[in-house]
């Protein structure tokens, strides 16, 4: 079979940095007790009330083709959520339901880029970003954010890469760094977008997980609604990762074209999962806080566990379900460090290199195991690092 260059190039030819994750899974399969701090998924399952709604919906007949743009009631509920949280007038015509945030990212890039066109994104980054751009024939252009800036990107560095680009992808609260972009950072990105006529894809799938400061959606900044696609998802906010319900929000005239893409790709999202998502949104902010609470708690546990030592530097984690640990005191690359930690202490963390070059010398810890083993693992990592430093 003669495959396209586009599909054979999705990974960009390099390793994807997930070898450590695969090795940890291999050890677990051999029966070794590994503490896994790798994956961005809750340690709880989808709430029973949401599953009951899904069951009732399926039994009630929502098992046929659903409307391709999404069911109106869910689009309306998402629009209302966005409008309440950002102040930007949003109606169902601005919202399309997608198979998770990932499908929304794909649709946004497909809507914006032609073959060979460039899209900026901030390094460190969520692992799929460059592959998503390449999967539609675009050219991903990383812009480094720096540990010493708390991983907030700088205007000059974005500006230096922006000439001729078509779009910039941002993610706040951020995976993998835990950064929540400040108003200043977002204003700089808005200025950049206006200067270079860039569209902004704003990945806000962690919008309910903010521990410090506030989540600001760039779509709410002056002049930005007409050039911004917002990506959202039920995965992280409602512990519904497997249901694959997300959304893309943006200007009405763009959405009309995106519907054509959805018609010719997924042909809609299952009606019963959409109705379950509608039920989940109806549980309100108190439920979202309940889902976020374990991460808020574990962040505090980690801060306590790492106080009073200086081998590991914890970057102030302002949001999302991850911690970034600076392990440069050991002089090891984060891949070597993570490999030793796995072999010698049976703790799996993600090397910074899995998320781009800007996260070298750091490891990402997912706060996705119960409190007691989580705290013990953080103390163990600190002691291990101390011994190497
Ligand atoms: N964006 C970010 C930053 C993520 O971390 C993830 C998942 O980990 C996604 C998007 C995609 O999530 P989903 O497709 O489940 O909504």
Boltz pocket constraint, residues with backbone or C-beta under 6 A from the ligand:
constraints:
  - pocket:
      binder: B
      contacts: [[A, 40], [A, 99], [A, 100], [A, 101], [A, 102], [A, 103], [A, 126], [A, 171], [A, 173], [A, 174], [A, 175], [A, 203], [A, 205], [A, 232], [A, 233], [A, 234], [A, 235], [A, 236], [A, 241], [A, 245], [A, 246]]
      max_distance: 6.0
